[in-house]
Amino acid sequence: MNVSLQQLKVFVAVARQRSFTRAAREFDLTQSAVSRCVRELEEAISLRLFDRTTRQVELTLAGASLARRIGQLLDEIDLTLREERAAHHGHTGVVTVASNPVLSSSWVPECLARCATVFPGLVVDVKDEPQDAVLASVEQGDVDFGVVSDLDAHSNDTLLIQPLFSTPLCAVLPDTHALARGTTLMWSALGDSSLVTLNGDAGSRAAVERAIGAHRVHVRRMQECGHVAAVMRMIELGLGIGVLPVGTHWPAPSARLVARPLLPEVSFTTMLVRHRNRTLRPNAEAVWSLFCDRGRGSGRTAGTARVDGHASSEPASAASGNAAQLRTSRQA
């Protein structure tokens, strides 16, 4: 069956106008061209669509049913094309962002709140995933971009990485702990202690392991958890000293705990990642730029952050645009 979109549009116009002449004017065609278009459609689908007399044009039963259904389909096609065009040229539609679970419970919501103000016509859909899954989602094109931490900028040539801000690792411990008396702690002070930290889902484990290895800290045991709340509760109960990123955009220690910067300082970087060989749609580019701008507004920005020992001077983009409702979907 060989049916063109033009034939369907002309048929619906004739059905609506009940006139080949008026339909011809609507499409700036001759009456004979409209008649030929309808005749070819009837032949293609083996149905008579109109009963024609010298005075009027009436739909057959088959024609009336088809006109109603085809008209609805054409309206849907038109709406879809207009929405896609608006999403491409403006700040509407849906942008999907993947984030590791710690950032999606701390810094990312700040960005979403800003998006809701700046882009009220845009939906930002957040997928809360372990960091490895975030990277896979970006590589496979399941999301527009991702938010991760402590990624080696030279380890993956398929990703474009934009560093945002660096966060120092701190010792987190009860305010009654003997090591809480000072304002800072040396890494060596953690020797022979049990440590509690975040697991690989949050992206900070590698930084902790590098620091422990670099400063030759012998720990009795290291417990890893996927959520900051679990780590905090274990520290409160005396199950270990926490080693966590503590900063403006990461969850703060609970009321009974204190954070002490660890020296020499070890920090790691929060960054955005996107597929190197895919161009972001304009609405996703606007959200990316806003995230960059929010990251640049923190104390240590992308311009001075170090990623796995490599300095990055790539500037963050300025936010642009005008309009986001936000929707967060938690992934198992």
C-alpha positions as CSV (number, residue, x, y, z in Angstrom):
1,M,0.0,0.0,0.0
2,N,1.5,3.3,-1.2
3,V,-0.2,6.2,0.6
4,S,1.4,9.6,1.0
5,L,0.9,12.1,3.8
6,Q,-0.2,14.7,1.2
7,Q,-3.0,12.4,0.0
8,L,-4.3,11.9,3.6
9,K,-4.2,15.7,4.3
10,V,-6.1,16.4,1.1
11,F,-8.6,13.7,1.8
12,V,-9.3,15.2,5.3
13,A,-9.6,18.7,3.9
14,V,-12.2,17.6,1.3
15,A,-14.1,15.7,4.0
16,R,-14.1,18.8,6.2
17,Q,-15.0,21.2,3.5
18,R,-17.4,18.9,1.6
19,S,-16.0,20.4,-1.5
20,F,-13.1,19.7,-3.8
21,T,-13.0,23.3,-4.8
22,R,-12.6,24.7,-1.3
23,A,-10.0,22.0,-0.4
24,A,-8.1,23.0,-3.6
25,R,-7.9,26.6,-2.4
26,E,-6.7,25.5,1.1
27,F,-3.7,23.7,-0.5
28,D,-3.2,26.1,-3.3
29,L,-3.9,23.3,-5.8
30,T,-6.1,23.0,-8.8
31,Q,-9.4,21.1,-8.4
32,S,-8.2,18.4,-10.8
33,A,-5.1,17.9,-8.7
34,V,-7.3,17.4,-5.5
35,S,-9.6,15.0,-7.4
36,R,-6.6,13.0,-8.6
37,C,-5.1,12.9,-5.1
38,V,-8.4,11.5,-3.6
39,R,-8.8,9.0,-6.5
40,E,-5.3,7.7,-6.0
41,L,-5.9,7.3,-2.3
42,E,-9.1,5.4,-3.0
43,E,-7.3,3.1,-5.4
44,A,-4.4,2.5,-2.9
45,I,-6.7,1.4,-0.1
46,S,-9.4,-0.1,-2.3
47,L,-12.2,1.9,-0.6
48,R,-14.7,4.4,-2.0
49,L,-14.5,7.5,0.2
50,F,-16.9,9.9,-1.4
51,D,-20.2,9.8,-3.2
52,R,-20.0,12.6,-5.8
53,T,-22.8,14.3,-7.5
54,T,-22.9,17.5,-9.6
55,R,-24.1,19.5,-6.6
56,Q,-22.5,18.0,-3.6
57,V,-19.8,15.7,-2.1
58,E,-20.8,13.3,0.6
59,L,-18.6,10.9,2.6
60,T,-19.4,7.2,2.4
61,L,-19.6,5.3,5.7
62,A,-16.0,4.1,5.2
63,G,-14.9,7.6,4.3
64,A,-16.5,9.1,7.4
65,S,-14.8,6.6,9.6
66,L,-11.5,7.1,7.9
67,A,-11.7,10.9,7.9
68,R,-12.3,10.9,11.7
69,R,-9.4,8.6,12.5
70,I,-7.0,10.1,10.0
71,G,-7.8,13.6,11.2
72,Q,-6.9,12.6,14.7
73,L,-3.6,11.1,13.6
74,L,-2.7,14.1,11.5
75,D,-3.5,16.4,14.5
76,E,-1.2,14.2,16.6
77,I,1.6,14.3,14.0
78,D,1.3,18.1,13.8
79,L,1.4,18.4,17.6
80,T,4.4,16.1,17.9
81,L,6.3,18.1,15.3
82,R,5.5,21.4,16.9
83,E,6.6,20.1,20.3
84,E,9.9,18.8,19.0
85,R,10.5,22.0,17.1
86,A,9.8,24.0,20.3
87,A,12.1,21.7,22.3
88,H,14.9,22.2,19.8
89,H,14.6,25.9,19.5
90,G,13.4,26.7,23.1
91,H,13.6,25.5,26.6
92,T,10.7,23.0,26.8
93,G,10.4,19.2,26.6
94,V,12.2,16.7,28.8
95,V,15.9,16.6,29.8
96,T,17.2,13.4,31.5
97,V,20.1,13.6,33.9
98,A,21.8,10.7,35.8
99,S,23.5,11.2,39.1
100,N,25.2,9.1,41.7
101,P,23.0,8.7,44.8
102,V,24.9,11.0,47.2
103,L,25.0,14.0,44.8
104,S,21.3,13.4,43.8
105,S,20.4,13.9,47.5
106,S,22.6,17.0,48.0
107,W,23.9,19.2,45.3
108,V,21.7,18.1,42.3
109,P,18.4,19.2,44.0
110,E,19.9,22.7,44.3
111,C,20.4,22.7,40.5
112,L,16.9,21.3,39.9
113,A,15.4,24.1,42.1
114,R,17.2,26.7,40.0
115,C,16.0,25.0,36.8
116,A,12.4,25.1,38.0
117,T,12.8,28.9,38.4
118,V,14.8,29.6,35.2
119,F,13.1,27.1,32.8
120,P,9.5,26.7,34.0
121,G,8.5,25.0,30.7
122,L,11.1,22.3,31.0
123,V,11.0,18.9,32.7
124,V,14.2,17.7,34.2
125,D,14.0,13.9,34.9
126,V,16.7,12.6,37.3
127,K,17.8,9.0,37.3
128,D,19.4,8.1,40.7
129,E,22.0,5.5,39.9
130,P,25.3,4.1,41.1
131,Q,28.2,5.9,39.5
132,D,29.2,3.1,37.1
133,A,25.6,3.0,35.9
134,V,25.6,6.8,35.4
135,L,28.6,6.4,33.1
136,A,27.0,3.5,31.2
137,S,23.8,5.5,30.8
138,V,25.7,8.4,29.3
139,E,27.7,6.2,27.0
140,Q,24.6,4.4,25.8
141,G,22.6,7.5,25.2
142,D,20.0,6.7,27.8
143,V,20.4,10.2,29.4
144,D,21.5,13.6,28.2
145,F,24.3,13.9,30.7
146,G,25.5,12.7,34.1
147,V,26.8,14.0,37.4
148,V,29.7,12.0,38.9
149,S,32.7,12.3,41.3
150,D,36.4,11.6,41.1
151,L,36.5,10.3,37.6
152,D,39.9,10.1,35.9
153,A,39.7,12.5,33.0
154,H,42.0,10.4,31.0
155,S,40.4,7.0,31.6
156,N,37.6,7.2,29.0
157,D,37.9,8.7,25.6
158,T,34.2,8.5,24.8
159,L,33.2,11.0,27.5
160,L,33.5,14.8,27.6
161,I,34.2,15.8,31.2
162,Q,33.5,19.2,32.8
163,P,35.0,19.5,36.3
164,L,32.8,21.6,38.6
165,F,34.2,21.9,42.1
166,S,36.5,20.0,44.5
167,T,35.7,18.8,48.0
168,P,38.2,17.9,50.7
169,L,38.1,14.6,52.5
170,C,37.5,15.0,56.3
171,A,37.5,12.8,59.3
172,V,33.9,12.7,60.8
173,L,33.6,11.6,64.4
174,P,31.5,12.2,67.5
175,D,32.2,15.5,69.2
176,T,33.3,13.6,72.3
177,H,36.0,11.6,70.5
178,A,39.6,12.3,71.6
179,L,40.6,13.1,68.0
180,A,37.9,15.8,67.8
181,R,39.8,18.2,70.1
182,G,41.9,19.8,67.4
183,T,40.8,21.7,64.3
184,T,42.5,19.4,61.9
185,L,43.9,15.8,61.8
186,M,46.8,14.2,60.1
187,W,46.1,11.1,58.1
188,S,48.5,9.3,60.3
189,A,46.2,9.9,63.3
190,L,43.8,7.4,61.8
191,G,46.2,4.5,62.1
192,D,44.9,1.3,63.5
193,S,41.3,2.7,63.5
194,S,38.2,1.3,62.0
195,L,37.0,3.6,59.2
196,V,33.5,4.1,57.7
197,T,33.1,5.6,54.3
198,L,31.0,5.6,51.2
199,N,31.2,2.8,48.7
200,G,31.9,2.9,45.0
201,D,28.3,4.0,44.1
202,A,29.1,7.5,45.3
203,G,32.4,7.8,43.5
204,S,34.5,8.7,46.6
205,R,36.0,5.3,47.5
206,A,38.9,5.6,45.1
207,A,40.0,8.9,46.6
208,V,39.9,7.4,50.1
209,E,41.9,4.4,49.1
210,R,44.5,6.6,47.3
211,A,44.9,8.7,50.4
212,I,45.2,5.8,52.7
213,G,47.8,4.2,50.5
214,A,49.7,7.4,49.9
215,H,50.0,8.2,53.6
216,R,50.6,4.6,54.6
217,V,47.7,4.5,57.0
218,H,47.1,1.0,58.4
219,V,43.4,0.7,59.2
220,R,41.9,-2.1,61.3
221,R,38.8,-2.3,59.1
222,M,37.0,-0.2,56.5
223,Q,33.2,-0.4,56.3
224,E,31.6,1.0,53.2
225,C,28.0,2.1,52.8
226,G,25.9,3.4,49.9
227,H,24.2,6.2,51.8
228,V,25.5,9.1,53.9
229,A,22.8,8.5,56.5
230,A,24.1,5.0,57.1
231,V,27.7,6.2,57.4
232,M,26.6,8.9,59.9
233,R,24.7,6.5,62.0
234,M,27.6,4.0,62.2
235,I,29.9,6.9,63.3
236,E,27.4,8.0,66.0
237,L,27.3,4.5,67.4
238,G,31.1,4.3,67.7
239,L,31.6,1.7,64.9
240,G,34.4,3.7,63.3
241,I,35.7,7.1,62.2
242,G,34.2,8.4,59.1
243,V,36.2,9.5,56.1
244,L,33.9,11.6,53.9
245,P,33.8,14.5,51.6
246,V,32.6,17.5,53.5
247,G,31.7,20.7,51.8
248,T,29.0,23.1,50.7
249,H,27.4,20.7,48.2
250,W,27.7,17.5,50.1
251,P,25.5,16.3,53.1
252,A,26.7,17.9,56.3
253,P,27.5,15.8,59.4
254,S,24.6,15.2,61.8
255,A,24.3,17.4,65.0
256,R,26.3,15.0,67.3
257,L,29.2,14.7,64.8
258,V,32.1,17.0,63.9
259,A,34.2,17.2,60.8
260,R,38.0,17.7,60.9
261,P,40.0,18.4,57.7
262,L,42.6,15.7,57.0
263,L,46.1,16.8,56.3
264,P,47.8,16.7,53.9
265,E,44.6,17.6,52.1
266,V,43.1,15.1,49.7
267,S,40.2,16.3,47.6
268,F,38.2,15.0,44.7
269,T,36.1,16.6,42.0
270,T,32.5,16.6,41.1
271,M,32.0,16.8,37.4
272,L,29.5,16.6,34.6
273,V,29.9,14.0,31.8
274,R,28.4,13.8,28.4
275,H,29.1,11.7,25.3
276,R,32.0,13.2,23.4
277,N,30.5,12.5,19.9
278,R,26.9,13.5,20.6
279,T,25.6,17.1,20.4
280,L,23.3,18.0,23.2
281,R,19.8,19.3,22.2
282,P,19.4,23.0,23.0
283,N,17.2,22.3,26.0
284,A,19.8,19.8,27.4
285,E,22.6,22.3,26.6
286,A,20.7,24.9,28.7
287,V,20.5,22.6,31.7
288,W,24.1,21.5,31.3
289,S,25.1,25.2,31.3
290,L,23.0,25.9,34.4
291,F,24.6,23.0,36.3
292,C,28.0,24.3,35.2
293,D,27.1,27.8,36.5
294,R,25.9,26.4,39.8
295,G,29.1,24.4,40.2
296,R,31.2,27.4,39.3
297,G,29.5,29.4,42.1
298,S,31.0,27.1,44.8
299,G,34.3,27.9,46.6
300,R,36.6,25.7,44.5
301,T,35.6,25.8,40.9
302,A,36.4,23.8,37.8
303,G,39.1,26.2,36.9
304,T,41.3,25.1,39.8
305,A,40.0,21.5,40.4
306,R,42.4,18.6,40.0
307,V,41.1,15.4,38.6
308,D,43.2,12.4,39.6
309,G,46.3,14.5,39.7
310,H,45.7,16.4,36.5
311,A,44.8,20.0,36.7
312,S,41.8,21.2,34.6
313,S,41.4,24.7,33.3
314,E,38.3,24.1,31.2
315,P,35.9,26.9,32.0
316,A,32.3,26.2,33.0
317,S,29.6,27.5,30.7
318,A,27.3,30.3,31.7
319,A,23.7,29.5,32.3
320,S,21.2,30.5,29.6
321,G,17.6,30.5,28.8
322,N,14.3,31.1,30.2
323,A,12.2,28.2,31.5
324,A,11.4,23.6,34.4
325,Q,9.1,21.5,36.1
326,L,11.1,18.8,37.7
327,R,10.5,15.1,38.1
328,T,12.7,12.8,39.9
329,S,12.6,9.0,39.3
330,R,14.5,6.8,41.7
331,Q,16.1,3.8,40.0
332,A,16.5,0.6,41.9
